[in-house]
Amino acid sequence: YEIFEKLLNMHNITSYKVSKDTGIPYSALSAEKGRSTPKQDKLEKIADYFGVTVDYLLGRDKEMEIGISFKSDEE
C-alpha cells in the first residue's frame, strides 16, 4: 500500500480517481491501508494505470517506469 500511496502522491491523484478510471472498486484500493493485497487482475490494472510493473507495486522491483502509460484527464 505504501508504494500505491507514493504513486498517488507523485501524480497528485486520489484512490477514488484511480477507482473511477480503472473500474476497480474503491474499497479494494482503500482496504485499511494495505491490510489486503488486490488480486492479480487488479494489480495489473493499477500497474498499467501508473506505467509501472506489478513487481514494483509489490515491492519486489525497486526500479520503476513512471509515466509510460499513466492515464489522466489531460490525454
N, C-alpha and C positions, 0 to 999 in steps of 0.2 A: 504493500500500500504506500510505503514511503516513496518509492520510485514513481508511482502513479501520481501522488500528490506533488512531487517535484516537477513532473511534466505539466501538470495543471498550472502550477505557479509560473513555470517558464513561458507558457503560452497565454497566461492571464485568462484562463477559462475556468469554468466550474464543472464538477462532475455531472451536474444536471445538463449542461450543454453537451457533454460527451454522450450522455444517455440519449438525448434527443437526436443528435447527429448520427449515432450508431444503431439506435434501436435496442440497445442493451438496457434492461430495466434499471432505473436509478438505484433501487435497493441493492442490486448486485454490485454497483460501483461504490456505494457508501456503506457497505456492510461493516459497521462498527470499526472503522479504521483498520481493516485488514484482518479481521478475525477469521475470514474465509477467503479462499482464492477462487476467482471466477473459473468456470470450465474452459477447456481449451479453445472452443469456438469463440467465446467472448474475449479471451486473451488475444486471440489472433485479430479480432476486430479492433481492439484497443491499440495493439501494436501497429496495425495498418493505419489507424487514425493518426497516430503520432509519428509514424515513419521510423519506428524502432523495431527491434526483434523481440519475440516472445522471451527469449533468453535474457534480454536486457530487462524486461519488465519483471522477470522472476529473480533478478539479481545475479544471474549466472554469467552474464557478459557485461563487462564494465564499459565497453565502448558502445556508443550509441550513434545512431544515424538520424539525428533530429532534422525535421523539415523535408525529408524526401517526399513524403506523401501526406503531410499534415493538411487536413481539410479545414477550411474556415469559410465564413460567410463572404469573405473578400474575393474568393475564387470565382 
